[in-house]
Amino acid sequence: MFLTGKLYKGTSLIKELKINNDNSDKPFRDVLEDSLIGLCRQLDIPVPIWLDKNTSELARHRKTVFLRDQFVEKVEYDKFEIKIEF
């Protein structure tokens, strides 16, 4: 599974990164969590708060968006988008 993360300020893409996690021994939820944490670490951003809307968006579109209010710490970007690719 590939997980792509994009940081946006307004409508401008300011940073993008794609990581690969081929750990098929674990359940999908665990692989997703590990990938999200790894992606945040490599982008040097805090891990966002996961809401029910993120689960729904991910299930429907294979992508979801985290807004500023989903981060405990103050962030310098407006949104963080993740997308799953197989």
VENKA-V334254 format. One line per field, one symbol per residue. psi: psi as a letter, one per 20 degrees, with the letter a starting at -180 (. if undefined). burial: b if it has 24 or more other ideal C-beta (glycine too) atoms within 12 Angstrom, else e. A space follows every 50 residues. Layout:
psi=???
burial=???
This chain:
psi=pqpppppqocjpphqqqpqpoknihqqgghggggggggghghilqqprpp rhhhgggghgikqqpprhijpgqpqjrhqopqppq.
burial=bebbbbbeeeeeeebebebebeeeeeeeeebbebbbebbbeebebebbee eeebeeebeeeeebbbeeebeeeebebebbbbbbee
